[in-house]
Amino acid sequence: MSTPSVPPSTVPPASITSKSTLQIRELTPEDIPTYQDLRHLSFQHTMNKILYADNSGQYSPSTRSSVIAATESDMLSKKATFLGCFHPDGTMIAGARWRFIGLPTPLDSSGAPQVRTMDHVTSELSIQDAFPESDVGIWNSFFGQMHYGIKEHMGTRPYVCLDTLITHPGYRRLGAGKMLVEWGTERADKAGLETYLLATGIGEKLYLGLGFEGVGGMEVEAGGEKIEFVHMIRPANTKK
């Protein structure tokens, strides 16, 4: 199986290091293929080894298409908010996927807010089917540990979740990731909510500098190596 090539106009050469003003905007369905190709490139040394362990971290064109379709569904259903950070020439150089968990609070038949229980949380964290390129054991190990950590550290509280943060290797250290994280934490602060994420070693330093704290770790063995992750929480800063 081969990975679809990434058009130069979509993901530029890593030698480009422009520090011009960057812009963030919410993505549209037309942006999703670019977002997915950037995600795949950004995760080549971490998540790809877990998601596509049976094919050396690569996916097929059909799996790429199914991931794009699932992303579009999440976008159109408002299940998640997808953001892109763009260079002045229009190139997407970074992206993020944000969700607000447990909000708005569901109402019961009398119109009163329902209490969110661990049964609700467990149903939200069901493990999806693996891809054809996945090793099911590695897949279940990763998502099982991640979901256990979320239940342990977040419980039934509502919170803001950063599911994905991606940056093209050629545009790192320009502030794109920081801008995308602050987009969500500013909204979390206004709502008085904590922010949760699962970080790799690559991103942990960035998150520590933005007020997150490590609350627990996990590791997954894939491709002959152990990949470490950290559950991180940022308390709501209601003093802003």
C-alpha positions in Angstrom: 0.0 0.0 0.0 1.2 3.5 -0.8 0.5 6.8 0.8 -1.1 9.4 -1.5 1.4 12.1 -2.4 0.9 15.5 -0.8 0.7 18.3 -3.4 3.5 20.9 -3.0 0.9 23.6 -3.0 -0.8 22.0 -0.1 2.2 21.0 2.1 5.3 23.0 1.1 8.9 21.9 1.4 10.3 21.7 4.9 13.0 24.3 4.0 10.4 27.1 4.0 10.7 29.1 7.2 8.8 32.3 6.6 7.8 34.2 9.8 5.2 36.3 8.2 1.9 37.0 10.0 -0.2 33.9 10.3 -4.0 33.7 10.3 -6.4 31.2 11.9 -9.9 30.4 10.6 -12.4 27.7 10.9 -12.1 25.0 8.2 -14.7 24.2 5.6 -15.4 20.8 4.0 -13.2 21.8 1.0 -10.2 22.1 3.4 -10.5 18.6 4.8 -8.3 16.8 2.3 -5.5 19.3 2.9 -6.0 19.0 6.7 -5.9 15.2 6.5 -2.7 15.1 4.4 -1.1 17.6 6.9 -2.2 15.4 9.8 -0.7 12.3 8.2 2.6 14.1 7.6 2.7 15.5 11.2 2.0 12.1 12.8 4.5 10.1 10.8 6.7 9.5 13.8 4.0 8.9 16.4 0.3 8.3 15.8 0.7 6.8 12.3 2.8 4.0 13.9 -0.1 3.2 16.2 -3.0 3.7 13.7 -1.5 1.9 10.8 0.9 -0.6 12.5 0.3 -3.4 10.1 1.5 -1.3 7.2 4.6 0.5 8.6 2.7 3.6 9.5 1.1 4.1 6.1 -2.5 4.0 4.9 -4.2 3.2 1.7 -6.1 5.6 -0.6 -9.4 4.0 0.6 -8.6 4.5 4.2 -7.6 8.1 3.5 -11.0 8.6 1.8 -12.9 7.1 4.8 -11.0 9.3 7.3 -11.8 12.4 5.2 -15.5 11.4 5.0 -15.6 10.8 8.8 -13.9 14.2 9.4 -16.5 15.9 7.2 -19.3 14.2 9.1 -17.9 15.5 12.4 -17.6 19.0 11.0 -21.1 19.2 9.5 -22.7 17.7 12.5 -20.9 20.2 14.8 -19.4 17.3 16.8 -16.0 19.1 16.6 -14.6 22.4 15.4 -11.7 22.2 13.0 -9.2 25.1 12.7 -6.4 25.8 10.3 -3.5 28.2 10.6 -2.6 29.7 7.3 0.5 31.4 5.8 -0.2 34.7 4.0 0.2 32.8 0.7 -2.8 30.7 1.6 -1.0 27.5 2.6 -2.3 25.6 5.6 0.7 25.1 7.9 -1.1 23.8 11.1 -4.4 22.6 12.3 -6.5 21.6 15.3 -9.6 19.7 16.3 -11.5 21.0 19.3 -14.5 19.6 21.2 -16.7 20.8 24.1 -17.5 17.7 26.2 -20.7 17.5 28.2 -22.1 20.8 26.8 -24.8 21.8 26.4 -26.2 19.9 29.3 -29.0 17.6 28.1 -32.4 18.2 29.6 -34.8 15.6 31.1 -38.5 15.4 30.4 -39.2 18.2 32.9 -36.7 20.5 31.3 -34.2 20.3 34.1 -30.5 19.6 33.4 -29.6 16.0 33.4 -26.7 14.8 35.6 -23.9 13.4 33.5 -23.1 10.0 34.8 -20.2 7.6 34.2 -22.5 5.6 32.0 -22.7 8.6 29.8 -19.0 9.0 29.8 -18.4 5.3 29.0 -20.8 5.5 26.0 -19.0 8.5 24.7 -15.7 6.7 24.8 -16.5 3.5 23.0 -13.6 2.2 20.8 -14.3 2.5 17.1 -13.4 -0.2 14.6 -9.8 -0.3 13.5 -8.6 0.4 10.0 -7.5 -2.4 7.6 -3.9 -1.3 8.1 -4.2 -1.4 11.9 -2.9 -4.0 14.4 -6.1 -4.5 16.5 -4.1 -5.2 19.6 -2.1 -2.0 19.4 -5.2 -0.1 18.4 -7.2 -1.3 21.4 -4.2 -0.8 23.8 -3.9 2.9 22.8 -7.6 3.8 22.8 -8.3 1.6 25.9 -5.6 3.4 27.9 -6.6 6.8 26.6 -10.2 6.3 27.5 -9.3 4.9 31.0 -7.2 8.0 31.6 -10.0 10.4 30.5 -12.5 8.7 32.8 -10.0 8.7 35.7 -8.9 12.3 35.3 -12.0 14.1 34.0 -14.8 12.0 35.4 -18.3 13.4 34.7 -17.2 17.1 34.6 -17.8 19.1 31.4 -14.5 20.2 29.8 -12.9 21.4 26.5 -10.9 18.8 24.7 -8.0 19.4 22.2 -8.1 16.1 20.2 -5.6 17.0 17.6 -2.8 19.6 17.1 -0.7 19.3 13.9 2.0 21.5 12.4 4.0 21.0 9.3 7.7 20.2 10.2 8.9 23.1 8.0 6.8 25.6 9.9 7.5 24.6 13.5 8.6 27.3 16.1 6.6 30.0 14.3 3.8 30.2 16.9 1.1 28.4 14.8 0.6 25.7 17.4 0.4 28.2 20.3 -2.2 30.2 18.4 -4.4 27.1 17.8 -4.1 26.1 21.5 -5.0 29.6 22.8 -8.1 29.7 20.5 -9.5 26.8 22.6 -8.2 27.8 26.1 -9.6 31.3 25.7 -13.0 29.8 25.2 -12.5 27.4 28.0 -11.6 30.3 30.3 -14.7 32.2 29.3 -16.9 29.2 30.1 -15.0 28.4 33.3 -14.0 25.0 32.1 -10.9 22.9 32.3 -9.1 21.9 29.1 -7.9 18.3 28.5 -5.5 16.8 26.0 -3.2 13.8 25.5 0.3 14.9 24.6 3.2 13.2 22.9 6.7 14.0 24.0 7.0 16.4 21.0 4.2 18.6 22.2 4.5 18.4 26.0 6.8 21.4 26.4 4.4 23.6 24.4 1.5 22.7 26.6 3.4 23.1 29.8 4.2 26.7 28.8 0.5 27.3 28.2 -0.7 26.3 31.6 -1.2 22.6 31.2 -0.1 20.1 33.9 0.7 16.4 33.4 -1.6 14.2 35.5 -0.7 10.7 34.3 1.2 8.8 31.6 0.7 5.9 29.3 2.8 4.1 26.7 2.1 2.0 23.6 4.5 -0.3 21.9 4.3 -0.1 18.1 6.9 -0.7 15.3 9.4 -2.0 17.8 9.4 1.1 20.0 7.6 2.4 23.0 5.7 5.7 22.3 4.9 7.7 25.4 2.0 10.0 26.1 0.9 12.3 28.9 -2.6 13.1 30.0 -2.6 16.9 30.6 -5.2 19.3 32.1 -5.3 23.0 32.2 -7.4 24.6 35.0 -9.8 27.3 33.9 -8.3 30.8 34.3 -11.4 32.8 35.3 -9.4 35.8 36.3 -8.7 37.0 32.7 
